[in-house]
């Protein structure tokens, strides 16, 4: 059994995936045993061929191609079946290690058994600190905003834009870098594959809390994170995030909270012309039947 299995998803961004793999190799200390599992999430054939032809030849690095784009959770769960290790690192292919993240977080988790998942502090390609965690997107956050919560409830809502020097407990860590205990990840059921994109972190970290585990940012570990390389930003992606958010709220919270948030969005979209493209989806209930997950086709 390895100490750590690193799972990386590639989707039409092979050049980033290859850089990401190399960053793990370059910065991981020799005393740790690890393997890297790369899942190609049914990329275009040219991209997959580029990845395969340039793939590192090493016994501890493997490539597996899915016959369908299974999304974030599904792709990572596909990769997890090839892992046999005490810890699992789910690493975005647009996140590059800047120091010995695996060694730092392995050491931290060994000393803190009630931490279920930890993460590294994020920096952009210009070296500027960027947000590495977030607060649950519930009623208080929607109505009052993050700033109000961070000012008045500092213990439960630490400042996201602060560059930390000591570990801090958070609601949920950035999905670009999630370092789980394997047994705890299994205990919470892994990622919910009903979710195609977004809010997997909020969902999984909520379930960690239900089982008595915390989520922690460990700022000594540092990564460079190119923002949104695989998914981009457009109306389709915005709709997908909305679908995922409502699903996570309905799944984990009360019916009253779910109904309030659903109506909050409906009314908000009416008064914001830039959000009118979301109105039809909101009034239909933004169910999983409208998710991009339902539109993926099997390609061998």
TORVO-706168 format. One record per residue (C-alpha): chain; x, y, z; residue number from 1. Coordinates in Angstrom, 2 decimals. Each point is the difference from the previous one (the first is absolute). Layout:
# residues N
<site selo="A" xx="X" yy="Y" zz="Z" mise="NUM"/>
...
# end
This chain:
# residues 300
<site selo="A" xx="0.00" yy="0.00" zz="0.00" mise="1"/>
<site selo="A" xx="1.26" yy="3.47" zz="-0.90" mise="2"/>
<site selo="A" xx="-0.06" yy="2.97" zz="2.33" mise="3"/>
<site selo="A" xx="-1.86" yy="2.14" zz="-2.54" mise="4"/>
<site selo="A" xx="-1.88" yy="-0.42" zz="-3.27" mise="5"/>
<site selo="A" xx="-0.22" yy="3.16" zz="-2.11" mise="6"/>
<site selo="A" xx="-3.01" yy="0.05" zz="-2.33" mise="7"/>
<site selo="A" xx="-0.01" yy="2.48" zz="-2.88" mise="8"/>
<site selo="A" xx="-2.73" yy="0.47" zz="-2.61" mise="9"/>
<site selo="A" xx="0.83" yy="1.06" zz="-3.54" mise="10"/>
<site selo="A" xx="-2.67" yy="1.51" zz="-2.22" mise="11"/>
<site selo="A" xx="1.27" yy="1.58" zz="-3.20" mise="12"/>
<site selo="A" xx="2.93" yy="1.66" zz="1.80" mise="13"/>
<site selo="A" xx="2.85" yy="-2.50" zz="-0.36" mise="14"/>
<site selo="A" xx="2.75" yy="2.62" zz="0.20" mise="15"/>
<site selo="A" xx="-1.15" yy="1.00" zz="3.48" mise="16"/>
<site selo="A" xx="-0.35" yy="-3.61" zz="1.09" mise="17"/>
<site selo="A" xx="3.58" yy="-0.76" zz="-1.01" mise="18"/>
<site selo="A" xx="1.24" yy="3.08" zz="1.88" mise="19"/>
<site selo="A" xx="-2.04" yy="-1.00" zz="3.04" mise="20"/>
<site selo="A" xx="1.47" yy="-3.52" zz="0.02" mise="21"/>
<site selo="A" xx="3.50" yy="1.42" zz="-0.26" mise="22"/>
<site selo="A" xx="-0.61" yy="2.35" zz="2.93" mise="23"/>
<site selo="A" xx="-0.94" yy="-2.97" zz="2.20" mise="24"/>
<site selo="A" xx="3.16" yy="-1.84" zz="-1.06" mise="25"/>
<site selo="A" xx="2.23" yy="3.03" zz="0.49" mise="26"/>
<site selo="A" xx="-1.21" yy="1.02" zz="3.45" mise="27"/>
<site selo="A" xx="-0.83" yy="-3.25" zz="1.80" mise="28"/>
<site selo="A" xx="2.59" yy="-1.28" zz="2.47" mise="29"/>
<site selo="A" xx="1.51" yy="-3.40" zz="-0.66" mise="30"/>
<site selo="A" xx="-0.93" yy="-1.55" zz="3.35" mise="31"/>
<site selo="A" xx="-3.71" yy="0.07" zz="-0.92" mise="32"/>
<site selo="A" xx="-1.40" yy="-2.81" zz="-2.11" mise="33"/>
<site selo="A" xx="-2.58" yy="1.28" zz="-2.46" mise="34"/>
<site selo="A" xx="-1.62" yy="-0.73" zz="-3.31" mise="35"/>
<site selo="A" xx="-1.64" yy="2.29" zz="-2.53" mise="36"/>
<site selo="A" xx="-3.25" yy="-1.07" zz="-1.64" mise="37"/>
<site selo="A" xx="-1.05" yy="2.06" zz="-3.01" mise="38"/>
<site selo="A" xx="-3.56" yy="-0.29" zz="-1.30" mise="39"/>
<site selo="A" xx="-0.72" yy="1.28" zz="-3.48" mise="40"/>
<site selo="A" xx="-3.65" yy="1.04" zz="0.23" mise="41"/>
<site selo="A" xx="-0.73" yy="-0.86" zz="-3.65" mise="42"/>
<site selo="A" xx="1.92" yy="2.92" zz="-1.51" mise="43"/>
<site selo="A" xx="0.09" yy="0.68" zz="-3.71" mise="44"/>
<site selo="A" xx="2.16" yy="-2.63" zz="-1.68" mise="45"/>
<site selo="A" xx="2.80" yy="2.43" zz="-0.95" mise="46"/>
<site selo="A" xx="0.38" yy="1.15" zz="3.58" mise="47"/>
<site selo="A" xx="0.03" yy="-3.55" zz="1.33" mise="48"/>
<site selo="A" xx="2.59" yy="-1.04" zz="-2.59" mise="49"/>
<site selo="A" xx="2.21" yy="2.93" zz="1.04" mise="50"/>
<site selo="A" xx="-0.34" yy="-1.03" zz="3.65" mise="51"/>
<site selo="A" xx="0.71" yy="-3.64" zz="-0.72" mise="52"/>
<site selo="A" xx="3.00" yy="0.60" zz="-2.26" mise="53"/>
<site selo="A" xx="1.64" yy="2.33" zz="2.55" mise="54"/>
<site selo="A" xx="-1.02" yy="-1.93" zz="3.11" mise="55"/>
<site selo="A" xx="2.81" yy="-0.71" zz="2.48" mise="56"/>
<site selo="A" xx="1.28" yy="-3.57" zz="-0.07" mise="57"/>
<site selo="A" xx="0.10" yy="-0.99" zz="3.66" mise="58"/>
<site selo="A" xx="-1.44" yy="-2.92" zz="1.95" mise="59"/>
<site selo="A" xx="-1.77" yy="2.26" zz="2.47" mise="60"/>
<site selo="A" xx="-1.77" yy="2.11" zz="-2.65" mise="61"/>
<site selo="A" xx="-2.98" yy="-1.39" zz="-1.91" mise="62"/>
<site selo="A" xx="-2.48" yy="1.28" zz="-2.58" mise="63"/>
<site selo="A" xx="-3.63" yy="-1.14" zz="-0.24" mise="64"/>
<site selo="A" xx="-2.50" yy="1.22" zz="-2.60" mise="65"/>
<site selo="A" xx="-3.70" yy="0.21" zz="0.79" mise="66"/>
<site selo="A" xx="-2.49" yy="-0.74" zz="-2.79" mise="67"/>
<site selo="A" xx="-2.13" yy="2.95" zz="1.16" mise="68"/>
<site selo="A" xx="0.56" yy="3.42" zz="1.56" mise="69"/>
<site selo="A" xx="-1.08" yy="-0.84" zz="3.53" mise="70"/>
<site selo="A" xx="0.55" yy="3.49" zz="1.40" mise="71"/>
<site selo="A" xx="2.10" yy="0.91" zz="3.03" mise="72"/>
<site selo="A" xx="-1.40" yy="-2.44" zz="2.53" mise="73"/>
<site selo="A" xx="-0.53" yy="-2.85" zz="-2.41" mise="74"/>
<site selo="A" xx="3.45" yy="0.36" zz="-1.54" mise="75"/>
<site selo="A" xx="1.68" yy="0.05" zz="3.39" mise="76"/>
<site selo="A" xx="-1.98" yy="-2.99" zz="1.23" mise="77"/>
<site selo="A" xx="1.02" yy="-1.86" zz="-3.17" mise="78"/>
<site selo="A" xx="3.62" yy="0.74" zz="0.86" mise="79"/>
<site selo="A" xx="-0.39" yy="-0.89" zz="3.67" mise="80"/>
<site selo="A" xx="-0.73" yy="-3.63" zz="-0.85" mise="81"/>
<site selo="A" xx="3.65" yy="-0.37" zz="-1.08" mise="82"/>
<site selo="A" xx="1.33" yy="1.44" zz="3.28" mise="83"/>
<site selo="A" xx="1.35" yy="-1.96" zz="2.94" mise="84"/>
<site selo="A" xx="1.38" yy="2.45" zz="2.51" mise="85"/>
<site selo="A" xx="-0.55" yy="1.58" zz="3.40" mise="86"/>
<site selo="A" xx="-0.70" yy="3.42" zz="-1.53" mise="87"/>
<site selo="A" xx="-1.63" yy="1.23" zz="-3.20" mise="88"/>
<site selo="A" xx="0.88" yy="3.30" zz="-1.63" mise="89"/>
<site selo="A" xx="-2.52" yy="1.20" zz="-2.58" mise="90"/>
<site selo="A" xx="2.01" yy="2.52" zz="-1.97" mise="91"/>
<site selo="A" xx="-1.28" yy="2.23" zz="-2.80" mise="92"/>
<site selo="A" xx="2.17" yy="-0.20" zz="-3.09" mise="93"/>
<site selo="A" xx="0.27" yy="3.81" zz="0.02" mise="94"/>
<site selo="A" xx="1.51" yy="-0.03" zz="3.51" mise="95"/>
<site selo="A" xx="3.80" yy="-0.22" zz="0.21" mise="96"/>
<site selo="A" xx="1.84" yy="-0.84" zz="3.18" mise="97"/>
<site selo="A" xx="2.37" yy="2.74" zz="1.15" mise="98"/>
<site selo="A" xx="1.58" yy="-1.91" zz="2.88" mise="99"/>
<site selo="A" xx="-0.17" yy="-3.42" zz="1.67" mise="100"/>
<site selo="A" xx="-3.79" yy="0.11" zz="0.45" mise="101"/>
<site selo="A" xx="-0.32" yy="-3.77" zz="0.33" mise="102"/>
<site selo="A" xx="2.61" yy="-0.20" zz="2.74" mise="103"/>
<site selo="A" xx="-1.36" yy="3.03" zz="1.87" mise="104"/>
<site selo="A" xx="-3.61" yy="-1.21" zz="-0.01" mise="105"/>
<site selo="A" xx="0.93" yy="-3.63" zz="0.70" mise="106"/>
<site selo="A" xx="1.88" yy="1.16" zz="3.10" mise="107"/>
<site selo="A" xx="-2.86" yy="2.29" zz="1.07" mise="108"/>
<site selo="A" xx="-2.69" yy="-2.64" zz="-0.42" mise="109"/>
<site selo="A" xx="2.04" yy="-2.59" zz="1.88" mise="110"/>
<site selo="A" xx="0.05" yy="2.35" zz="2.99" mise="111"/>
<site selo="A" xx="-3.68" yy="1.04" zz="-0.23" mise="112"/>
<site selo="A" xx="-2.21" yy="-3.11" zz="-0.28" mise="113"/>
<site selo="A" xx="-3.32" yy="1.92" zz="0.06" mise="114"/>
<site selo="A" xx="0.84" yy="1.97" zz="-3.13" mise="115"/>
<site selo="A" xx="-1.79" yy="-1.75" zz="-2.86" mise="116"/>
<site selo="A" xx="1.30" yy="2.15" zz="-2.85" mise="117"/>
<site selo="A" xx="2.70" yy="2.64" zz="-0.29" mise="118"/>
<site selo="A" xx="1.08" yy="2.34" zz="-2.77" mise="119"/>
<site selo="A" xx="2.79" yy="2.29" zz="-1.14" mise="120"/>
<site selo="A" xx="0.07" yy="3.78" zz="-0.27" mise="121"/>
<site selo="A" xx="-0.70" yy="1.15" zz="-3.56" mise="122"/>
<site selo="A" xx="1.92" yy="2.53" zz="-2.11" mise="123"/>
<site selo="A" xx="-0.66" yy="1.10" zz="-3.56" mise="124"/>
<site selo="A" xx="2.51" yy="-0.09" zz="-2.86" mise="125"/>
<site selo="A" xx="1.27" yy="3.45" zz="1.04" mise="126"/>
<site selo="A" xx="0.78" yy="-1.14" zz="3.54" mise="127"/>
<site selo="A" xx="-2.98" yy="1.83" zz="1.49" mise="128"/>
<site selo="A" xx="-1.87" yy="-1.69" zz="2.83" mise="129"/>
<site selo="A" xx="-3.51" yy="-1.12" zz="-1.00" mise="130"/>
<site selo="A" xx="-2.91" yy="-1.50" zz="1.92" mise="131"/>
<site selo="A" xx="0.68" yy="-3.54" zz="1.24" mise="132"/>
<site selo="A" xx="-3.28" yy="-0.80" zz="1.80" mise="133"/>
<site selo="A" xx="-3.58" yy="1.18" zz="0.33" mise="134"/>
<site selo="A" xx="-3.02" yy="0.09" zz="2.30" mise="135"/>
<site selo="A" xx="-3.11" yy="-2.11" zz="-0.46" mise="136"/>
<site selo="A" xx="-2.38" yy="1.74" zz="-2.40" mise="137"/>
<site selo="A" xx="-3.10" yy="0.09" zz="2.17" mise="138"/>
<site selo="A" xx="-2.64" yy="2.57" zz="0.92" mise="139"/>
<site selo="A" xx="2.27" yy="2.28" zz="2.05" mise="140"/>
<site selo="A" xx="2.65" yy="0.15" zz="-2.69" mise="141"/>
<site selo="A" xx="-2.53" yy="0.75" zz="-2.74" mise="142"/>
<site selo="A" xx="-1.77" yy="2.75" zz="1.95" mise="143"/>
<site selo="A" xx="2.82" yy="1.66" zz="1.94" mise="144"/>
<site selo="A" xx="3.04" yy="-0.87" zz="-2.11" mise="145"/>
<site selo="A" xx="3.40" yy="-1.38" zz="0.88" mise="146"/>
<site selo="A" xx="1.33" yy="3.31" zz="1.34" mise="147"/>
<site selo="A" xx="-2.69" yy="0.27" zz="2.68" mise="148"/>
<site selo="A" xx="0.53" yy="-3.59" zz="1.14" mise="149"/>
<site selo="A" xx="3.77" yy="0.35" zz="0.12" mise="150"/>
<site selo="A" xx="-0.25" yy="3.19" zz="2.07" mise="151"/>
<site selo="A" xx="-2.61" yy="-1.22" zz="2.48" mise="152"/>
<site selo="A" xx="0.65" yy="-3.75" zz="0.16" mise="153"/>
<site selo="A" xx="3.77" yy="-0.19" zz="-0.32" mise="154"/>
<site selo="A" xx="0.37" yy="-3.35" zz="1.77" mise="155"/>
<site selo="A" xx="-2.27" yy="-1.86" zz="-2.43" mise="156"/>
<site selo="A" xx="0.64" yy="2.23" zz="-3.01" mise="157"/>
<site selo="A" xx="3.72" yy="0.85" zz="-0.25" mise="158"/>
<site selo="A" xx="1.01" yy="2.58" zz="-2.58" mise="159"/>
<site selo="A" xx="0.39" yy="-1.62" zz="-3.42" mise="160"/>
<site selo="A" xx="2.23" yy="2.69" zz="-1.47" mise="161"/>
<site selo="A" xx="2.53" yy="-0.12" zz="2.82" mise="162"/>
<site selo="A" xx="3.36" yy="-1.65" zz="-0.64" mise="163"/>
<site selo="A" xx="0.40" yy="-2.34" zz="2.97" mise="164"/>
<site selo="A" xx="3.16" yy="-1.12" zz="1.75" mise="165"/>
<site selo="A" xx="-1.58" yy="-2.57" zz="2.33" mise="166"/>
<site selo="A" xx="-2.57" yy="-2.77" zz="-0.67" mise="167"/>
<site selo="A" xx="-3.62" yy="1.12" zz="0.11" mise="168"/>
<site selo="A" xx="-3.21" yy="-2.04" zz="0.22" mise="169"/>
<site selo="A" xx="-2.44" yy="0.87" zz="-2.79" mise="170"/>
<site selo="A" xx="-3.43" yy="-0.99" zz="-1.31" mise="171"/>
<site selo="A" xx="1.44" yy="-1.50" zz="-3.16" mise="172"/>
<site selo="A" xx="3.30" yy="0.06" zz="-1.83" mise="173"/>
<site selo="A" xx="0.62" yy="0.80" zz="-3.65" mise="174"/>
<site selo="A" xx="-0.77" yy="-2.97" zz="-2.22" mise="175"/>
<site selo="A" xx="3.23" yy="0.56" zz="-1.95" mise="176"/>
<site selo="A" xx="1.94" yy="-1.72" zz="2.79" mise="177"/>
<site selo="A" xx="-1.74" yy="-2.35" zz="2.43" mise="178"/>
<site selo="A" xx="2.19" yy="-2.24" zz="2.16" mise="179"/>
<site selo="A" xx="-2.22" yy="-2.65" zz="1.62" mise="180"/>
<site selo="A" xx="0.53" yy="-2.88" zz="2.36" mise="181"/>
<site selo="A" xx="-0.95" yy="-2.99" zz="-2.14" mise="182"/>
<site selo="A" xx="-2.01" yy="-1.72" zz="2.73" mise="183"/>
<site selo="A" xx="-1.92" yy="3.20" zz="0.79" mise="184"/>
<site selo="A" xx="-0.62" yy="0.67" zz="-3.69" mise="185"/>
<site selo="A" xx="-1.49" yy="-3.50" zz="-0.23" mise="186"/>
<site selo="A" xx="-2.03" yy="0.56" zz="3.18" mise="187"/>
<site selo="A" xx="-1.77" yy="3.04" zz="-1.46" mise="188"/>
<site selo="A" xx="-0.64" yy="-1.80" zz="-3.29" mise="189"/>
<site selo="A" xx="2.56" yy="1.90" zz="-2.06" mise="190"/>
<site selo="A" xx="-1.17" yy="2.64" zz="-2.46" mise="191"/>
<site selo="A" xx="-3.67" yy="0.05" zz="-0.94" mise="192"/>
<site selo="A" xx="0.05" yy="-0.90" zz="-3.69" mise="193"/>
<site selo="A" xx="-3.45" yy="1.52" zz="-0.51" mise="194"/>
<site selo="A" xx="1.84" yy="3.33" zz="0.01" mise="195"/>
<site selo="A" xx="1.66" yy="0.66" zz="-3.35" mise="196"/>
<site selo="A" xx="1.85" yy="3.23" zz="0.85" mise="197"/>
<site selo="A" xx="0.29" yy="2.34" zz="2.98" mise="198"/>
<site selo="A" xx="-0.97" yy="-0.20" zz="3.69" mise="199"/>
<site selo="A" xx="1.59" yy="-3.43" zz="0.42" mise="200"/>
<site selo="A" xx="2.21" yy="1.60" zz="2.67" mise="201"/>
<site selo="A" xx="-2.92" yy="1.46" zz="1.93" mise="202"/>
<site selo="A" xx="-1.81" yy="-3.33" zz="-0.15" mise="203"/>
<site selo="A" xx="2.92" yy="-2.23" zz="1.01" mise="204"/>
<site selo="A" xx="1.21" yy="2.31" zz="2.79" mise="205"/>
<site selo="A" xx="-3.55" yy="0.22" zz="1.38" mise="206"/>
<site selo="A" xx="-0.04" yy="-3.79" zz="0.21" mise="207"/>
<site selo="A" xx="3.39" yy="0.05" zz="1.71" mise="208"/>
<site selo="A" xx="-1.42" yy="2.22" zz="2.74" mise="209"/>
<site selo="A" xx="-2.92" yy="-2.40" zz="0.42" mise="210"/>
<site selo="A" xx="2.55" yy="-2.73" zz="0.76" mise="211"/>
<site selo="A" xx="1.97" yy="2.16" zz="2.42" mise="212"/>
<site selo="A" xx="2.87" yy="1.07" zz="-2.27" mise="213"/>
<site selo="A" xx="1.24" yy="3.46" zz="-0.91" mise="214"/>
<site selo="A" xx="1.31" yy="1.66" zz="-3.17" mise="215"/>
<site selo="A" xx="3.23" yy="1.97" zz="0.36" mise="216"/>
<site selo="A" xx="2.09" yy="2.35" zz="-2.12" mise="217"/>
<site selo="A" xx="3.70" yy="-0.65" zz="0.66" mise="218"/>
<site selo="A" xx="1.72" yy="3.09" zz="-1.46" mise="219"/>
<site selo="A" xx="3.52" yy="-1.40" zz="0.24" mise="220"/>
<site selo="A" xx="-0.93" yy="-2.06" zz="-3.08" mise="221"/>
<site selo="A" xx="-0.22" yy="2.20" zz="-3.08" mise="222"/>
<site selo="A" xx="-1.30" yy="-0.47" zz="-3.55" mise="223"/>
<site selo="A" xx="-0.22" yy="2.10" zz="-3.14" mise="224"/>
<site selo="A" xx="-3.58" yy="-0.24" zz="-1.24" mise="225"/>
<site selo="A" xx="-0.99" yy="1.11" zz="-3.48" mise="226"/>
<site selo="A" xx="-3.66" yy="0.93" zz="0.42" mise="227"/>
<site selo="A" xx="-2.64" yy="-1.90" zz="-1.98" mise="228"/>
<site selo="A" xx="2.22" yy="-1.43" zz="-2.73" mise="229"/>
<site selo="A" xx="-2.07" yy="-3.14" zz="-0.58" mise="230"/>
<site selo="A" xx="-3.50" yy="1.46" zz="0.34" mise="231"/>
<site selo="A" xx="0.25" yy="3.66" zz="-0.93" mise="232"/>
<site selo="A" xx="-2.84" yy="2.41" zz="0.75" mise="233"/>
<site selo="A" xx="-3.21" yy="0.32" zz="-2.01" mise="234"/>
<site selo="A" xx="-3.77" yy="-0.14" zz="0.39" mise="235"/>
<site selo="A" xx="-0.07" yy="-3.79" zz="-0.23" mise="236"/>
<site selo="A" xx="2.52" yy="-0.32" zz="2.81" mise="237"/>
<site selo="A" xx="-1.92" yy="2.54" zz="2.12" mise="238"/>
<site selo="A" xx="-3.16" yy="-2.07" zz="-0.41" mise="239"/>
<site selo="A" xx="1.87" yy="-3.15" zz="0.99" mise="240"/>
<site selo="A" xx="1.24" yy="1.65" zz="3.19" mise="241"/>
<site selo="A" xx="-3.55" yy="1.02" zz="0.87" mise="242"/>
<site selo="A" xx="-1.30" yy="-3.53" zz="-0.56" mise="243"/>
<site selo="A" xx="2.75" yy="-1.43" zz="2.19" mise="244"/>
<site selo="A" xx="-0.58" yy="2.53" zz="2.79" mise="245"/>
<site selo="A" xx="-3.72" yy="-0.68" zz="0.26" mise="246"/>
<site selo="A" xx="0.64" yy="-3.75" zz="-0.07" mise="247"/>
<site selo="A" xx="2.49" yy="0.23" zz="2.88" mise="248"/>
<site selo="A" xx="-2.37" yy="2.18" zz="2.06" mise="249"/>
<site selo="A" xx="-2.96" yy="-2.34" zz="-0.60" mise="250"/>
<site selo="A" xx="2.10" yy="-3.05" zz="0.82" mise="251"/>
<site selo="A" xx="1.64" yy="1.24" zz="3.21" mise="252"/>
<site selo="A" xx="-2.31" yy="2.57" zz="1.55" mise="253"/>
<site selo="A" xx="-3.64" yy="0.42" zz="0.98" mise="254"/>
<site selo="A" xx="-2.86" yy="0.31" zz="-2.48" mise="255"/>
<site selo="A" xx="-0.72" yy="3.48" zz="1.37" mise="256"/>
<site selo="A" xx="3.56" yy="1.18" zz="-0.73" mise="257"/>
<site selo="A" xx="-0.09" yy="-1.53" zz="-3.47" mise="258"/>
<site selo="A" xx="-3.31" yy="1.71" zz="-0.86" mise="259"/>
<site selo="A" xx="1.19" yy="3.36" zz="1.36" mise="260"/>
<site selo="A" xx="3.21" yy="-0.10" zz="-2.04" mise="261"/>
<site selo="A" xx="-1.83" yy="-1.10" zz="-3.12" mise="262"/>
<site selo="A" xx="-2.42" yy="2.94" zz="0.27" mise="263"/>
<site selo="A" xx="2.84" yy="2.36" zz="0.90" mise="264"/>
<site selo="A" xx="1.68" yy="-0.86" zz="-3.29" mise="265"/>
<site selo="A" xx="-3.22" yy="0.36" zz="-1.99" mise="266"/>
<site selo="A" xx="-0.63" yy="3.49" zz="1.34" mise="267"/>
<site selo="A" xx="3.65" yy="1.02" zz="-0.31" mise="268"/>
<site selo="A" xx="0.16" yy="-1.06" zz="-3.63" mise="269"/>
<site selo="A" xx="-3.14" yy="2.03" zz="-0.80" mise="270"/>
<site selo="A" xx="1.52" yy="3.26" zz="1.24" mise="271"/>
<site selo="A" xx="3.42" yy="-0.58" zz="-1.59" mise="272"/>
<site selo="A" xx="-0.21" yy="0.24" zz="-3.81" mise="273"/>
<site selo="A" xx="3.42" yy="-1.61" zz="-0.41" mise="274"/>
<site selo="A" xx="-1.44" yy="-3.11" zz="1.67" mise="275"/>
<site selo="A" xx="-3.14" yy="-0.27" zz="-2.09" mise="276"/>
<site selo="A" xx="1.51" yy="-2.89" zz="-1.92" mise="277"/>
<site selo="A" xx="-0.30" yy="-1.98" zz="3.27" mise="278"/>
<site selo="A" xx="-3.70" yy="0.75" zz="0.56" mise="279"/>
<site selo="A" xx="-1.47" yy="-2.93" zz="-1.90" mise="280"/>
<site selo="A" xx="2.34" yy="-2.43" zz="1.72" mise="281"/>
<site selo="A" xx="-0.83" yy="1.46" zz="3.43" mise="282"/>
<site selo="A" xx="-3.77" yy="-0.21" zz="-0.51" mise="283"/>
<site selo="A" xx="0.29" yy="-3.59" zz="-1.21" mise="284"/>
<site selo="A" xx="1.83" yy="-0.87" zz="3.20" mise="285"/>
<site selo="A" xx="3.53" yy="-0.48" zz="-1.42" mise="286"/>
<site selo="A" xx="-0.17" yy="-3.76" zz="0.39" mise="287"/>
<site selo="A" xx="2.75" yy="-2.47" zz="-0.83" mise="288"/>
<site selo="A" xx="-1.89" yy="-0.96" zz="-3.15" mise="289"/>
<site selo="A" xx="1.28" yy="3.26" zz="-1.53" mise="290"/>
<site selo="A" xx="3.61" yy="-0.57" zz="1.00" mise="291"/>
<site selo="A" xx="2.80" yy="-0.32" zz="-2.54" mise="292"/>
<site selo="A" xx="0.46" yy="-3.49" zz="1.40" mise="293"/>
<site selo="A" xx="-3.10" yy="-1.10" zz="-1.92" mise="294"/>
<site selo="A" xx="1.45" yy="1.28" zz="-3.29" mise="295"/>
<site selo="A" xx="3.26" yy="-1.94" zz="-0.01" mise="296"/>
<site selo="A" xx="0.43" yy="-2.69" zz="-2.62" mise="297"/>
<site selo="A" xx="2.06" yy="-3.17" zz="0.18" mise="298"/>
<site selo="A" xx="2.99" yy="0.08" zz="-2.36" mise="299"/>
<site selo="A" xx="2.36" yy="-2.95" zz="-0.22" mise="300"/>
# end
